[in-house]
Amino acid sequence: MTVIGLDTNILCYALDPALKEHDILSGLFRDLSPKLIAALNPTVLLETYHTLVYHQMWERGETRGRLGILLRHPHIEFFNQTKHTSFLAMSLAEKYGLGGRDSLILANFLANRVTEMQTHDSGVLKLGAVSWKGRKMKLVDPVVSR
């Protein structure tokens, strides 16, 4: 089984047909299976809500409803954040020169043994990978690699 962490921008692209990247990622959820699991966390979920409501002008109820459907999807894993995640995020922020939200997203996935995160964030992608205590997570841009 492969678990792939999804960054906020990838989730937005997959959900919103108004975004030019949607055509590339529109099949993301259809491709999930017991062998290919997508991972989300609180930071990604709420950033997605914020982006869709305040930048893409989605209705709040519709946004909450669609994100709720994703949380119940059988092939989407949701990882909670803990005090441990926060400590790891601060370490990653220091080590890689990252901001708080990016550090939280990466720390959450890394702590949960996710080995790949999909993002379209050039600042994160330039790292290529992040590591912690022998764990390594590569950073991949599915917009350019599909």
C-alpha positions in Angstrom: 0.0 0.0 0.0 1.2 3.5 -0.9 0.2 6.5 1.1 0.6 9.9 -0.6 0.2 13.1 1.4 -1.7 15.9 -0.4 -0.8 19.6 0.0 -3.5 22.2 0.0 -2.9 23.3 -3.6 -3.3 19.7 -4.9 -6.5 19.3 -3.1 -7.9 22.6 -4.4 -6.9 21.7 -8.0 -8.6 18.3 -7.7 -11.8 19.8 -6.3 -12.3 23.1 -8.3 -13.0 22.9 -12.0 -12.4 26.7 -12.2 -8.7 26.2 -11.7 -6.6 25.6 -14.7 -4.8 22.7 -13.1 -8.1 20.9 -12.4 -8.0 19.0 -15.7 -4.6 17.4 -14.8 -5.8 16.4 -11.3 -9.5 15.8 -11.8 -9.1 12.0 -11.6 -7.1 12.1 -8.3 -9.9 10.7 -6.1 -11.0 8.2 -8.8 -7.5 6.7 -8.8 -7.5 6.0 -5.1 -7.8 2.3 -4.0 -6.7 0.1 -1.1 -3.3 0.1 -2.8 -3.2 3.9 -3.2 -4.3 6.0 -0.2 -4.3 9.8 0.0 -3.5 11.5 3.3 -4.8 14.7 4.7 -4.4 16.6 8.0 -6.1 19.5 9.8 -3.8 22.2 8.3 -4.4 21.0 4.7 -8.1 20.6 5.3 -8.7 24.1 6.7 -6.4 25.8 4.2 -8.4 24.1 1.5 -11.6 25.4 3.1 -10.2 28.9 3.3 -8.9 28.9 -0.3 -12.2 27.6 -1.8 -14.4 29.9 0.2 -12.4 33.2 0.3 -10.4 33.0 -3.0 -12.6 30.7 -5.3 -15.8 32.1 -3.8 -17.4 28.7 -3.1 -20.4 28.7 -0.7 -19.4 27.8 2.8 -22.0 25.0 3.2 -21.0 23.4 -0.2 -17.3 23.6 0.8 -17.9 22.0 4.2 -20.1 19.3 2.5 -17.5 18.4 -0.1 -14.6 18.3 2.3 -16.8 16.2 4.6 -17.3 13.7 1.8 -13.5 13.5 1.4 -13.1 12.8 5.1 -15.5 9.8 4.8 -13.8 8.5 1.6 -12.6 4.9 2.3 -9.2 5.6 0.6 -8.4 8.9 2.3 -6.5 8.8 5.6 -6.8 11.7 8.0 -3.9 12.3 10.4 -4.5 14.4 13.5 -1.9 16.7 14.9 -0.4 16.4 18.3 2.1 18.1 20.5 4.7 15.8 19.0 3.8 17.0 15.5 4.2 20.6 16.6 7.7 20.0 18.0 8.7 18.2 14.8 7.3 21.1 12.8 9.4 23.6 14.6 12.5 21.4 14.0 11.7 21.2 10.3 11.1 24.9 10.1 14.5 25.5 11.6 16.3 22.8 9.6 14.8 23.7 6.2 13.9 27.4 6.6 10.2 26.8 6.3 7.2 28.8 7.5 4.8 27.5 10.1 2.0 26.0 7.9 4.4 24.2 5.5 6.3 22.9 8.5 3.1 21.5 10.1 1.9 19.8 6.9 5.3 18.2 6.3 5.8 17.2 10.0 2.4 15.6 10.1 3.0 13.4 7.1 6.5 12.6 8.1 5.5 11.6 11.6 2.9 9.3 10.1 5.4 7.6 7.8 4.2 9.1 4.6 7.0 8.7 2.0 5.7 11.1 -0.7 3.8 14.4 -0.6 2.3 15.9 -3.7 2.5 19.7 -3.9 2.7 22.4 -6.5 4.4 24.8 -4.0 7.8 25.8 -5.6 9.2 26.8 -2.2 8.6 23.3 -0.8 9.5 21.5 -4.0 12.9 23.0 -4.1 13.8 20.9 -1.1 13.3 17.7 -3.1 12.8 15.8 0.2 12.6 16.2 3.9 14.0 13.8 6.5 13.8 13.2 10.2 15.2 10.4 12.4 15.9 8.1 9.4 12.5 8.8 7.8 12.5 10.5 4.4 9.6 12.0 2.4 10.1 13.0 -1.2 8.2 16.0 -2.6 6.6 15.6 -6.0 4.7 17.9 -8.3 1.9 16.0 -9.9 1.0 18.9 -12.1 4.2 18.6 -14.1 4.8 14.9 -13.7 1.4 13.7 -15.1 
